[in-house]
Amino acid sequence: MIEPVTISEKAALEIKHLMENKNIPEGYGLRIGVKGGGGCGGMGFILGFDKPKDGDITYKEKGIEVHVEKRQTMYLIGLEVDFHDGADARGFTFVHPDQT
């Protein structure tokens, strides 16, 4: 099975923290997807918590259930979700081989 997206240790800790402290319902996992794709801005990536849906690839990454739409897989292969916690900014980042 294809596991298109990886999650760094820092991001996994933050995701687990959010799931425990933001009352994410049982049966929900991390949804990783694509938004945009047109114009100068190019493609962006989204994160959220959601239930699995028909047409999803679902797998575990560092103990987190991940849902990705099969039709978006080609845009997500190789993507790593990371978490930056610095004085200048705090949040999730997306590192993709096509953007390096």
Secondary structure by P-SEA (a helix, b strand, c coil): ccccccccaaaaaaaaaaaacccccccccbbbbcccccccccbbbbbbbbcccccccccccccbbbbbccccccccccbbbbbbbccccbbbbbbbcccc
